[in-house]
Amino acid sequence: MAEILRVEDLCTYFKTAVDHVSFHINSNEIVGFVGESGCGKSTSMLAIMQLVMNTPGKSVTGRILFEGRNLLEYRQGSREMCAVRGGKISMIFQEPMTSLNPTMEIGEQIAEMIRTHMDVSPDEAKER
C-alpha cells in the first residue's frame, strides 16, 4: 500500500502570554476589551474565570480580586468558583456559532444560564 502520511519527531508548542496586565472595574460599569487579534483579550478573561488553569505549560500568577476575594485561591471547578463563573462574571465568546445553539431560541439559552445560577422558576428566568 502507498504511504499517504508520515509524521516524525513532531513538536507542537502553544504558548500564549499575558504579561503584567492590570485594570479595575467599578460597580455598575460595563466594560468591553478591544484590540488586535492575539493581544491577550480572551486569554486574560479566560484566566479570570479559571478556564485556562489546567492547560499544560501555563501558569496564572498575580491577584484577581473579585468582591474582595482572590479568585486564584479558589480551586478550579470548586463550588465557589462555579458560583462566580456565569453567576457573577460572564464572557461572551468571540465565536457565537460555538457558544450559542442555533436550534434553541436565544431567550431560552439565556434563561437556562439564569436557572443554573439562581433559584428561580423557568417562568421567572424567562422574565428576567
Secondary structure, DSSP 8 states (H G I E B T S, - for coil): --------S----------S------TT-------STTSSHHHHHHHHTTSSTTSTT----S--EETTEEGGGS-TT-HHHHHHBTTTB----S-HHHHS-TTS-HHHHHHHHHHHHS---HHHHHH-
